[in-house]
Protein backbone atom coordinates (compact mmCIF):
# COMPACT_ATOMS: atom_id res chain seq x y z
CA UNK A 1 0.00 0.00 0.00
CA UNK A 2 3.03 2.29 -0.15
CA UNK A 3 1.98 3.37 -3.63
CA UNK A 4 -1.14 4.87 -2.08
CA UNK A 5 1.04 6.62 0.51
CA UNK A 6 3.21 8.15 -2.17
CA UNK A 7 0.11 9.34 -4.07
CA UNK A 8 -1.21 10.94 -0.87
CA UNK A 9 2.21 12.52 -0.38
CA UNK A 10 2.07 14.10 -3.85
CA UNK A 11 -1.44 15.45 -3.28
CA UNK A 12 -0.53 16.85 0.13
CA UNK A 13 2.66 18.35 -1.30
CA UNK A 14 0.60 20.21 -3.91
CA UNK A 15 -1.99 21.52 -1.46
CA UNK A 16 -0.12 22.21 1.79
CA UNK A 17 2.49 24.99 1.94
CA UNK A 18 3.64 24.13 5.45
CA UNK A 19 4.07 20.46 4.49
CA UNK A 20 6.27 21.54 1.55
CA UNK A 21 8.44 23.62 3.88
CA UNK A 22 8.82 20.66 6.24
CA UNK A 23 9.77 18.38 3.34
CA UNK A 24 12.50 20.79 2.29
CA UNK A 25 14.08 20.69 5.74
CA UNK A 26 14.87 16.99 5.84
CA UNK A 27 16.98 14.64 3.69
CA UNK A 28 15.29 12.47 1.07
CA UNK A 29 15.97 9.24 2.96
CA UNK A 30 14.32 10.57 6.11
CA UNK A 31 11.39 11.90 4.12
CA UNK A 32 10.80 8.51 2.49
CA UNK A 33 11.13 6.75 5.83
CA UNK A 34 8.68 9.17 7.50
CA UNK A 35 6.17 8.85 4.66
CA UNK A 36 6.72 5.09 4.32
CA UNK A 37 7.50 4.76 0.60
CA UNK A 38 10.59 4.24 -1.56
CA UNK A 39 11.84 5.88 -4.76
CA UNK A 40 10.32 3.24 -7.03
CA UNK A 41 6.89 3.70 -5.46
CA UNK A 42 7.27 7.47 -5.76
CA UNK A 43 8.14 7.16 -9.47
CA UNK A 44 5.11 4.91 -10.00
CA UNK A 45 2.89 7.44 -8.22
CA UNK A 46 4.28 10.27 -10.36
CA UNK A 47 3.51 8.28 -13.52
CA UNK A 48 -0.01 7.52 -12.33
CA UNK A 49 -0.64 11.17 -11.56
CA UNK A 50 0.73 12.23 -14.97
CA UNK A 51 -1.74 9.91 -16.71
CA UNK A 52 -4.60 11.67 -14.90
CA UNK A 53 -3.54 15.17 -15.98
CA UNK A 54 -6.06 17.04 -18.09
CA UNK A 55 -3.81 19.95 -19.06
CA UNK A 56 -0.22 20.82 -19.75
CA UNK A 57 -0.14 22.93 -16.55
CA UNK A 58 -1.20 19.98 -14.39
CA UNK A 59 1.45 17.77 -15.95
CA UNK A 60 4.08 20.46 -15.49
CA UNK A 61 3.23 20.68 -11.78
CA UNK A 62 3.73 16.92 -11.39
CA UNK A 63 7.02 17.09 -13.30
CA UNK A 64 8.20 19.88 -11.00
CA UNK A 65 7.52 17.69 -7.97
CA UNK A 66 9.45 14.86 -9.59
CA UNK A 67 12.43 17.14 -10.30
CA UNK A 68 12.31 18.56 -6.77
CA UNK A 69 12.36 15.03 -5.34
CA UNK A 70 15.35 14.09 -7.50
CA UNK A 71 17.25 17.14 -6.24
CA UNK A 72 16.67 16.37 -2.56
C-alpha positions in Angstrom: 0.0 0.0 0.0 3.0 2.3 -0.1 2.0 3.4 -3.6 -1.1 4.9 -2.1 1.0 6.6 0.5 3.2 8.2 -2.2 0.1 9.3 -4.1 -1.2 10.9 -0.9 2.2 12.5 -0.4 2.1 14.1 -3.8 -1.4 15.5 -3.3 -0.5 16.9 0.1 2.7 18.4 -1.3 0.6 20.2 -3.9 -2.0 21.5 -1.5 -0.1 22.2 1.8 2.5 25.0 1.9 3.6 24.1 5.4 4.1 20.5 4.5 6.3 21.5 1.6 8.4 23.6 3.9 8.8 20.7 6.2 9.8 18.4 3.3 12.5 20.8 2.3 14.1 20.7 5.7 14.9 17.0 5.8 17.0 14.6 3.7 15.3 12.5 1.1 16.0 9.2 3.0 14.3 10.6 6.1 11.4 11.9 4.1 10.8 8.5 2.5 11.1 6.8 5.8 8.7 9.2 7.5 6.2 8.9 4.7 6.7 5.1 4.3 7.5 4.8 0.6 10.6 4.2 -1.6 11.8 5.9 -4.8 10.3 3.2 -7.0 6.9 3.7 -5.5 7.3 7.5 -5.8 8.1 7.2 -9.5 5.1 4.9 -10.0 2.9 7.4 -8.2 4.3 10.3 -10.4 3.5 8.3 -13.5 0.0 7.5 -12.3 -0.6 11.2 -11.6 0.7 12.2 -15.0 -1.7 9.9 -16.7 -4.6 11.7 -14.9 -3.5 15.2 -16.0 -6.1 17.0 -18.1 -3.8 19.9 -19.1 -0.2 20.8 -19.7 -0.1 22.9 -16.6 -1.2 20.0 -14.4 1.5 17.8 -16.0 4.1 20.5 -15.5 3.2 20.7 -11.8 3.7 16.9 -11.4 7.0 17.1 -13.3 8.2 19.9 -11.0 7.5 17.7 -8.0 9.5 14.9 -9.6 12.4 17.1 -10.3 12.3 18.6 -6.8 12.4 15.0 -5.3 15.3 14.1 -7.5 17.3 17.1 -6.2 16.7 16.4 -2.6 
